[in-house]
Amino acid sequence: MKNNNNGAATLRPLSKSSLLLAGLTTLALAAPAMAANITVIHAGELLVTPGNKPLKQQTLVIENGTIKDVKSGYLAAKTFGDAQVIDLKKHFVMPGLMDMHVHLQGELGPKNDSEKLRMSDAEIAIRSAYFAKKTLMAGFTTVRDLGAKPEQIYALRDGIERGWVDGPRIIASGGVSVTGGHGDVDGMSPDLLDKYTSKTICDGPYDCRSATRRAIKFGADVIKITSTGGVLSDTNTGTGQQMADDELKEIVDTAHGLGRKVASHAHATQGINAALRAGVDSIEHGSYADKESIKLLKKNGAYLVPTLLAGDTVVKMAATSDFMSEDIKAKAKRVGFDMTDNFKAVHKAGVKIAYGTDSGVSQHGTNAREAVLMHQAGMSNSDILKSATVNGADLIGMSDELGTLEIGKFADIIATDMSPLEDIKALLDVDFVMKGGKVYKNKD
């Protein structure tokens, strides 16, 4: 349990399967003890805590999905009886990467309009599982999905947690947006707009309070709001503030009161600052953050999730593709070009940064390209790795379980053949992926 900026208790969100398992605790205690499942990793270079220096020639001991011990040197396999030994002596080993802004249900492309009409919910769910697997195999063991059909993304989250589907651990959002704003449906005929409008579209503070409660009731781990317009909304409503101050405050207070954090999509300065004054926990994109934004981010302890990859993607698509409307192209060129300079200023000022790509705008499985763009914008490799591990875990309230390879935490581990501290592009080709003690990828 943590305290949010308003002093209210903020609990780490639990999925339905977690609650079910919690209810079976008494039965589990009465069951016979099972033999420990032990795996030993010999790591040539081991980054236990991103932000600190890596260690040479280390042994990681993993028992039943969590880190049991970290020992100097390469301990013999016989020390652990029937343990499985994984040889990563020629690799750089570190915690699994975390992407704090993805959209697993789709990818930006010329068929998006027809897909809305032709794809069934079942097909969307299957495709989401495919994108989730690609994300995991790229070395991202935990993601925060900030925009999807609720029933499908919650089912995918729970299916992954139960081991039915391979994918990253998912922190799934429930979206709350205002009528006609970014996050509402657009670009369709009026009868289809009515059909596809979400039940958590709201107007006025009390309606937005109800929408927030509804999103949490039906399974949201985090609340995603859109305080400003967006680049990919097929309207000419711009990227300025769209949610009123009283609506923002009511959503944040309601979410925090029910133990949920709030992530705000925000491009324009006024909308960024309004969301921060309301007490949101993270600003997504933050394209036009100013000096006041920086003060508010630091005062509140809020995170910026920069999504430089999304900006880079839409700029290139606007220049080379013909499926974007003129309204979208104009916003893409303006905002996409400006995102990097604003990120530089915010990072230089010491604001907390959490790694996020907006994948779904970019292709799933290419999430590590964000690290390259962050490096090009002047962020150190060490800080980039910290943003994708330690900071991500803190943002979702799971620092006790994720983000480092300390004893007692989940065994979410990746390995590369080169050190990303020396060349960040090493993250583009991950050789080994383990999540919760299970190996999903091992090129060797």
N, C-alpha and C positions, 0 to 999 in steps of 0.2 A: 504494500500500500504506500502511495506517495501523496503529498499535498500539492494541489494545483495552485496557480497563482492567486486564486481567491481564498485559499485556505481550506477549500473543500477536499475531502478525501477522494483520490483517484485510484481506482482499482485496475489491475491489469485485466483486460477483457478475456473472458473465457468462452470458448466455443461450446456448442451443444454437447459434443462428445466429451469435452473436458468435464462438464457438469455431470454427465452420466457416469464417468469414471469416478468422480468425487463421491457420488452416491453409492458406489460399490466398495468404498474403502473398507468398511467393516468386514465384508465377505473376503476381500483380498487378504486381510490380516489373518483370517482363519484358515486360508489355503496353505498347503504344504510349500515350504521354501523350494525354489527352483535353482538349479545350478547356474552359477554366474556365467554370463556370456562375455568373454574377455578378448579384446583385440589389442595388439601392440603395434605401434607405429614407430619406426626408426626414421627420424627426421634429420636430414643434413643441416638444415637451417630452420629454426622454429621461432615464429613470432607469436609469443604467448599473448602479449598485450599490445595491440597496435598503438603506436605513439612511443613505445619503448624500443630498445635495441633488440634485434633477434639473437637467439642463442644458437650455438653450434653443437652438432652431434648430440641430439636429445632423444629420449624415449618417452612417448606418450602411451599411457595405459588407459584403456577405455573399457568400462564395465557396464553392461546393460544400458548402453546408449549415452553414458555420461563420462566425463573426464575423471578418472580415479586418481591418477598421479602423473607427474612430470618429473623425469629423472635425467640427470646428466649422464652422457655416454650411451652406448648401445647395449642394453641389457639383453642377455641371452633368452631365447624363447623358452627354454626349459624352466626358467624362473617362474613362469606363469602357468605351468602345467600344459593344458590343451589349448592355450591361446593361439589365435591366428596372428601371424606376424606379417606386416605390410612394410616393404622396403621402399622408403622414400629418402634414402641417404643422399641421392643426387638432386633433391628437390628443395624448394622453399615451401615451407608448410605454415599455414596461418588459419585464423577463423574463417568460416564461411562468410561470403559477402551478403550484404543486405541492401535491397533496393526499396526505398520508402515511397516510390510513386510508380505504380504500374497499372495497366489496364489489360488483364489477361483475356478478356472476351473478344478482342478483335485486333486488327492492324489497319492503319490508314492506307487507303488505296482506292483505285477507280471503281471498284465494285461495291463500295460501302452502301450506297443507296439501295441497290438491288438486294443486298444481303439482309437489310432491315426487313424487307418484305418476303423474301424467299426462305430464309433460314428459320427453322423451328427452334424452340427453346432447347429441345434435346440436342440438336445439331450444334447450337452455340455452346452448350455444356461440354460436348465432346471436343470441340475445337479448343475450348479453354483448357482442357486437360492436356492437349497437345502443346499449347503454348507454355503451360506450366512446366511440362517436362523439359522443353527447350531451355527455359530459364534456369531450372535446377542444374542441367548439364553444363551451363555456362558458369557455374560456380556460385550462383545466388541461392542460398539455402533458406532465406527468409525474405518475404516481400510484403509490402502494404499495398493492397489493391484499392485504388481510390476512384472507382467509377465502373459499375457493372450492374447487370440485372441481379437484384439481391438474392432471389431464391437460388439461382444457378451458382453464384460465387460462394454463397454460404455452403451449398452442397459440396462444391469442390474443396473448399477449406476443410470441411469435416471429413470428406472422403480421403484426403491426403493425410490428415491426422490419424485416421483409423488404419491407414496402410492399404487402402483399396486402390489408390492412384498414386503414381510417382509425381512429386512436385515439391516446390518449396513450401515452407511453413507460411501460411497466409494470414495476415491481419486484414480483415475485410471491412470495407466501409459501407455505411448507409448514407446516401446522398440527400441533402436538403437544399433546395434551390427555390428561387422566387419565380413567379409566373413570367414567362418571356425572357428570363435571364439565361446566362450560360449554365447548363445543367438541365434546363428544360428541353423538350424536343423541338426541333425546327426543321425547315426545309421540306415539309410534307403538305399534302392537301388538308383542309380543315377537319374532315372526318377522321383522317388518320392521326392528326395531332391529338384529337380527343381520345382516341383509342390508346395511344402510346404514352400519354401524360402520366407521370408517376404520381402515386398517392402521397408522396412527401414533397410535392411542390406546394409552396405556401405563400401567403401574403399577410403582412402585419405580424407583430410580435407574438400574439397568442396563437394564431394559426401556425406559426413557425415552431412554437413550443410543442404543439400537438404533433407536428410532423417529426420533430426530433424524437419525441417519446415513441412514436410509431416505428421509426427506423431502428431504435434500440430494442423495442419489443420483438421485432422480427429477426434480430440476430446481428445487428451491427456491432463490430468491435471498436470502431472509430466513426466519428461523424465527419463527412466531407461536405464543405460548403463552397459556394462560388460567390465571393464578395464582389468580384468584378466580371466584366465580360470576358469572353475567351476567343482565341484565334480561330478555332475550328467550328464555332457556331456559325451556321450559314445565314447570318443576318448582318445588317449594317448598324448594329447597336453599339459597336465599339468595344473598347476594353476598359472603360471607366467603371466606377463603383456602381453596382446594381442592387445590392442588398442594403437596406436602410440600417442606420446605426442601432435603432431599437430592435430590429429583427436579429441582427448579429449578436447583440448582448443577450437576448432571450435564448437563442440557440446555444450559445456557449455556456450560459449558466445552467440550462437544463441538462445539457450533455455532461457537464462536470458533476452535477448533482447526482447523475445516474452512473458515475464512474467511467465516463468515456471522454477521450481527448477529441479535439477538433482540429482538422486540417483545412486551411482555407486556400483554395485557388485564388490567386490575386496577381494581377499585372500592374494596373495603374496605381500611382502613389496614394491617392485618396482612399482607394479600397484596401490597400495594404495596411495603411495606418488605422483605418476604421476597424478592421479585423483584429489588429493587435491591441487596440484600446478595449475591444470587447473581451480580450483574453484568450485568443486562439493559441494553440500549442505549436503550430507550424504554419509557415507561409510557403505555399507551393508556387514556384516560378519566381515571384518577386521581381519582375522585370524592371520596374521603375521605382525601386526602393530609394528613398532619399535620406537625408541626415536624421530626420525625425523617425523614420522607419528603423534606422540602425539603433537609435536610442531606445525605442520601444522593444525591439528584438532583444537587446541586451538586458534591459530592465526586467522584462518578463521571463527571460531565460528560454525564449522561444527559438525554434530552429528555422533556418531557411533550407528548403529543398530545391536546389536551383534548376534542375532539368535542362541542362545545356544541350543535351542530345536532342530533345524535342525541338528546341529553337533551330539547331543546325539542320534537322530533318525537314522542317517546314520551309525553311529558306530555300533549300535545294529543290524540294518538290514544287514550290511556287514558280521557280525558274524553269523547270524542265517538264512539268506535267500539265495536262490540260483538263484534269477532272475537278480541279478546285474552282469554285466560283470566284468572281472578281472581288467580292467582299472578303473572302478568306485570303486570297492572294495578297491583297493590300495589307491586311493585318499581319500575315506571316512574314512578309518582307520587313515591315517596320519593327515588330516585336522581336523576331528571330535575330536580327542584326544587333539589337540593343541589349539582349540578355547578358552577353558575356561581359561587357563593360560594367554593368550594374553588379554582376556577381563579383568582379574584381574588387570593387569598392567595398561591398559588404564583407567579403572575406578579410580584406586588409584591415577593416575596423574591428575585427575580433568577434564577429557574430558566429554563433554555433551553426555548423553546416552538417546536414545529414544527406547522404547520397541518395539521389533519386533521378530517374531517367525519363519518366512518362512513357515507358515502353508500351507499345500499342499505337502510339504516334510513330515511333521508330519500330523496327522489327524486333520481335522477342528473340532472346538469345544473344543479342548484340549489346546487352546492358553495360558491358565493360568499356564500351566506347565513351561513355560519360567520363570515366577516369582520365582518358586521354585528353578530352576537352578541358577538364578541370586543371590538368597539368599545364596545358597550353595557356590557360588563363592565369597561371602563376601560382597555383596551389602546390605545395610540396607533396612528394609521393607519400611521405609518412602521414601527412594530414589527410590525404585522400583515402588511404587505407583506414584511418581512424574514423572518417566520416561514414565509411561503408561497413563498419563493425561496431565499435564502441558507441558511437553517436546514434546509430540506428537503433541499437538495443535500448539506449536511454530514451529515445523518442517514443518507442512503443511500450515503455515501462517494463522491459524484460532484462535489465542489466544483471539481475541475479542468475539468469539462465543462459544468456547469449552474449556475443560480442568479443569475448576473450576465450582463451583455452585454459582457464584456471580450473582447479579441482572443484567438482560438483556441478559444473555447467554442462549443457548439452554438447555432445561431440559432433559439432558442425565444423567440418574441416575441409579445406581445399589445399591443393599443391600445384605449383608451377615449376617448370624446369629452369627458369631464370628468376632472379629476385625482383619483384615489382618495386622494391625500394630503390633499385638501381635503374630499372627501366619499367615504367608503368605499363607499357604495352605487353608485358608478360601476362597481365590479366586477360588479354584477348584470347589466350589459348591455355585454358586450365586443364591439367593432366589428371587430376584426382578430385573426386567430390564424395564427401561423406556427410550425411545428415542424420543426427540422432543415433550415431554409431553404425549406421548401415551404409555400405559402399554402393554408390550409384554409378561411379565412373572411375576407371583405373586403366590408363593407357598402357601401363607396364604389365 
